[in-house]
């Protein structure tokens, strides 16, 4: 009797642990539209939208600055654990982005402009 009770408790703990891990994986999903703010960036690059997609197990990214209607595509997009990185080529410069998911609706990080790094704050745009 004690053995079967012990086995039930053990399986219950393992099952609950598996559900908790699935919830954590779900939290760390960068896919979607994100509003970003970079108050310290130079004029024209202080706000906009980032679009992160996943197709065929490959992430893609794009940046639309508020004063442009063009989506600048991201290159070398990598997502590992809770960190996203990519490069955007804007005429005359390359901008490296390094972002970290803080919670399901918030990311933060830096954009590395030729003039130096700029802090970013991203908020998920609901579907």
VOVEXPA-67272 format. One record per residue (C-alpha): x, y, z; residue in one letter. Coordinates in steps of 0.5 Angstrom, whole numbers, plus 2048, in hexadecimal, padded with zeros to 3 digits. Layout:
REM VOVEXPA-67272
XYZa ...
***
This chain:
REM VOVEXPA-67272
800800800x 806805802x 8098037FBx 8038057F7x 80280B7FBx 80980D7FAx 80980C7F3x 8038107F2x 8068167F5x 80C8157F1x 8088157EBx 80481B7EDx 80B81F7EEx 80E81D7E8x 80781F7E4x 8078257E7x 80E8277E6x 80D8257DEx 80782A7DEx 80B8307E2x 81182F7DDx 80C82F7D7x 8098367DAx 8108387DAx 8118377D3x 80B83A7D1x 80D8407D4x 8138417D0x 8108417CAx 8128487C6x 80E8477C0x 80984C7BFx 8098547BEx 80C8587C3x 80C8607C4x 8138627C6x 8168697C9x 81D86B7C9x 81D8727CCx 8248737CBx 8258717C4x 8268777BFx 82087A7BBx 81C8757B7x 81E86F7BBx 81B8707C2x 81486C7C1x 8118677BCx 80F8607BBx 8138597BBx 8108537B8x 81284C7BAx 8108467B6x 81183F7B6x 81183A7B0x 8148347AFx 8178347B5x 81B83A7B3x 81A8417B6x 81A8477B2x 81984F7B5x 8188557B2x 81885D7B4x 8138627B2x 8158697B5x 80F86E7B6x 8128737B1x 81386D7ACx 80D8697A8x 8138647A6x 81485E7AAx 81C85D7ABx 81D8557ABx 8218527B0x 82784E7AEx 82B8487B3x 8258477B7x 8268437BDx 8218417C3x 82483D7C9x 82183C7CFx 81E8437D1x 8238477CCx 82284A7C5x 82784D7C1x 82784F7BAx 82A8557B5x 82785A7B1x 82A85D7ABx 8288657AAx 82B8697A5x 83286A7A7x 8328667AEx 8318607B1x 82D85F7B7x 82E8597BCx 8288587C1x 8298537C7x 8228527CBx 82084E7D1x 81984C7D2x 81784E7D9x 81084C7D9x 80B84A7D4x 8098517D2x 8108557D3x 8178547D0x 81D8597D2x 82485A7CFx 82885E7CBx 8298607C4x 8308617C2x 8318677BDx 8378697BAx 83786F7BFx 83686A7C5x 8318667C9x 82A8687CAx 8258657CFx 81F8627CCx 8188617D0x 81385C7CCx 80C85B7CDx 8088567CAx 8028587C6x 7FC8547C7x 7FA8507C1x 
***
